[in-house]
């Protein structure tokens, strides 16, 4: 019974983590598209971010904290690169 409760709590944390990360990423990537950041860069960032979030969910569900941290860092890096590219594109336009 304790394992079932722990598993349920883990999935609640996974969902909460997604709800904290994804909206910000969507705003950043939408901004990148809106201000004319390179299509190839935006597409690559979205693909890598999505892959990282899927990987994050998988390793989080398997209790692999180091792998989870790696996927999280990759996802955050995509958001940061997208945000910087958006600001630079907006300033040079």
N, C-alpha and C positions, 0 to 999 in steps of 0.2 A: 504493500500500500504506500509506503514511504517513497519508493521509486516512482510510482505513478504520479504522486504529488510533485516530486522533484522534476519529472519530465514535463508536466503541465506548466510548472513555473518557468522552466527553461524556454518553452515555446512562447509564453507570455512575454518574456524578456526579448526574445528574437523579434516578435511582432512590434514591441515597443521601440526597439532599436531601429527597425525599418521605418516606423512612423516618425522617428526623430531625424533620420538621415535623408530619406527620399524626397520629401517636399523641398528641402533646400537645394538638392541636386537638380530637381526639375526646374526650379526657378533659375538657377545658374545656367543650365543648358538651354532653356527657353530664351534667356537673355542673350546667350551666345548666338543663337539662331537669329534673334531679332536685330542685333547690331551688326551682323554680317561677318562673324568669325568664320574662318575657313571651313567649308563644308567637310573636307577630309578630317580636319582636326576635331570638329564637333562630333562627327560620326564615330571617330576612333575613341574619343573620350566617353561617349555614351555606351559604346560596345564594351569597353574595358570596365567602366563603372558598373554596368549591368552584370557582367561576368563576375566582378568582384563581390557584388551584393549576393548573387546566387551562391558563390563559394563561401561567403561569410555565413550565410544561413546554414549551409551544409555542415561546415566545421563547427559552428556554434551548437548545432543540434547533436553533434558527436562529442562535445566537450573537449575540443582541441584548441586551447587558448592561444598558443603561439601562432598557429595557422590562422585563427580568427583575427588576431592582431595584424597579420600580414595583409589579409584581404581588406580589413578596415583601412589600413594605411593606403593601399592602392586606391580604394574608393574615395577617400578624402583627397588624395593627390589629384584625382580626376576633377573633383569639384574645385579645388584651388586653381588648377591650370585653366579650367573653364572660366572661372571668375576673373582671373588675371587677363586672359585673352579677351574677355568681354569688355573689361575696362579699357584695355589698350585699343581695341577696335572702336569703342565709343569715343575715345579721346582723339583718335586720328581721323575720324570721319568728318 
